[in-house]
Amino acid sequence: MSKSITQDMRYRQSLMQYAAKYGVSRASRKYNKSRSYIYFWKARWDGSMASLACQSRRPHHHPNQHTEAELKLIRDMRRRNPTLGMVELWHRLRKRGYTRCPESLFRVMRKLGMFPQPKVKAAYKAKPYEQMQYPGQRVQVDVKVVPMKCLTNPEERLYQYTAIDEYTRLRYLGAYPEQSTYSSADFLEKMVAWFKRRGVRVECVQTDNGIEFTNRFSTNKKNRLTRFELTAARLGILHNLIRPYTPRHNGKVERSHREDQKHSTTHIVSSLLPILVCSSLHTKIAPTTYLCAPLPGSPRKKNLLLSLNLSLYKMFDKPTNAGNLRMKPF
């Protein structure tokens, strides 16, 4: 039982002191408690508040509890077979006259401490974040599914690859019809060339442990390099894998994907200009993109599409087909 002083204990202490001073009958009327209740706690009370704590009501004996002979049989069988499973142990005990069910055997063995204690895992201590010192020192890469509402063809599936430089926050996007190591390798080559045109040399790429990047957790291809890893080695880029089930190590690109998902599922009413879901000044999307624009019947639709094509022309260094773009109404 807990040794802390509760509110009920304080109440009983006040009741006992009043009963000792004015009698049980008067205390019963004042505190609205029966005389038997007061006599019960008065018999326990020794002047201290600890004596008024609720005690365990668990019975000391039970008519169907294990006998000493049964307990000795269980101890001896467990000592001779320390690695035997509980079901097999119960089966052997039954041959020697044990009549209890397996659940009773489990409770007794647990009470006697016959099961090994679970190993306590050491608490994971996260390492402090390593600040990047120059552009291209490490680039975070990840992939997400493009929402269906952002695609013109309902049968089409697109996967958005995202790369963010940790030092400059320079962001590069790519869309592919499949999520595979071939798409990842192609995205890596285009991403490195895109960063190189802006004077940034990529030295390290950090990804999660997905099968599109590595075979680290593959069952039959664990020792085989993926096309993404071969491409990174050919380009002289170090491939760094994050800790499993720890997406916060790729926090910048994960937050970027969350913002993309937020923009693709909410209605924006404060602006009439087309808004790219990848809201960055340093962004390239290939081969298709999705964006938000006013209603199709808006009188500014032509001007918006014209300005959009002009901005995409500057972004892609070539004209972009507006048929690949999905218009989302406000």
Secondary structure, 3 states (H helix, E strand, C coil): CCCCCCHHHHHHHHHHHHHHHHCHHHHHHHHCCCHHHHHHHHHHCCCCCHHHCCCCCCCCCCCCCCCHHHHHHHHHHHHHCCCCCHHHHHHHHHHCCCCCCHHHHHHHHHHCCCCCCCCCCCCCCCCCCCCCCCCCCCEEEEEEECCHHHCCCCCCCCEEEEEEECCCCCEEEEEECCCCHHHHHHHHHHHHHHHHHCCCCCCEEEECCCCCCCCCCCCCCCCCCCHHHHHHHHCCCEEEECCCCCHHHHHHHHHHHHHHHHHHHCCCCCCCCCEECCCCCCCCCCCCCEEECCCCCCCCHHHHHHHHHHHHHHHHCCCCCHHHCEEECC
